[in-house]
Amino acid sequence: MPELSDISDAFIRAEIEEFVERPEEIEMMINLFADASPALQEVAAALIDGDDTKVDEQTKALLADGVTALEVMDGGLIAGMALVGIKFRENFIFVPEVLACARAMKAGMAHIDPILSASGIEPVGKVLMGTVKGDLHDIGKNLVIMMLRGSGFEVIDLGVDVSPDDFIEAIGDHKPSVVGMSALLTTTMPNMGKTIDAFIDEGVRDKVKVMLGGAPVNQEFADDMGADGYGKDAMAAVTLAKDLIGVGASA
Ligand code: B12
């Protein structure tokens, strides 16, 4: 089992020691970072530090060196944001600091997007994506969109704070096969169910498959809300969307 000393980046080691208190989270963080190369750890460290210029430069350099977009995303950006999430939850940092980290995340994603989104193949299906009403978190949704596009889906991004009416209007306008909803707050999760109920009321529920995701969402919740599926991450979102429209490996 990896140990804290297996993490080469001194800043990340110090951050884990100072800010992560729960034993299971210490173990998770060590596993996450001990697996990443020193260069990926540097990207994570710059993100945790909220330094968008550094994340921009380092992501560009890593991709130029042949590190894959997925490795930079998982081992650098998402790993860094996981530590930010713990610091935020424990009140070691507050919204302005998290916004700086989100900006840094976006600076890195800007280089990853064209790579992951470039599938160059005929669209396999159309997906409508949005973060539900009341919720402004869009980093995870945007990663899902990149991966879907890279896997050949055409994706219409409705953005954040999307009301049931906006989803319904877009279903009429774009005729997607799948609607994906994201929520990061326990207070906005129920809006996923409300949106699905509005689809039923407006007679569009049977025209689309609905998939849900976001950190607090799970399979059981998705089932309770009447969705067709739940995906835990951007990779799972792609497999799920393919399964839902019958083009997946398990279709
Ligand atoms: C960044 C962040 C912010 C940024 C958001 C910037 C942005 N542009 O998104 C800012 C600073 C604006 C923010 C604000 C707030 N936040 Co905030 N935020 C976070 C943080 C630290 C990281 C979220 C993130 O980007 N994660 C990284 C991405 C990659 O992961 P992800 O979103 O889970 O997405 C992955 C999967 O879930 C999945 N997925 C996501 N969507 C979908 C959709 C589908 C269809 C599928 C299949 C899969 C899927 O795939 C993604 C990629 O793998 C989290 C902590 C955390 N651990 O989640 C808190 C967190 C979500 N925030 C929280 C809170 C409380 C708030 C505020 C209320 C704070 C405040 N006092 O104002 C506000 C709410 C604003 C609003 N109305 O939405 C709480 C929520 C607690 C709760 N129980 O609800 C959290 C959990 C922090 C905590 N306290 O522990 N936040």
Residues whose N, C-alpha, C, O or C-beta is under 5 A from the ligand:
A	BS01	B12	M81 V84 G85 F88 R89 V95 V98 L99 A102 G134 D135 L136 H137 D138 I139 G140 K141 L143 V144 G180 M181 S182 L184 L185 T186 T187 M211 L212 G213 G214 A215 Y230 G231 K232 D233 A234 A237
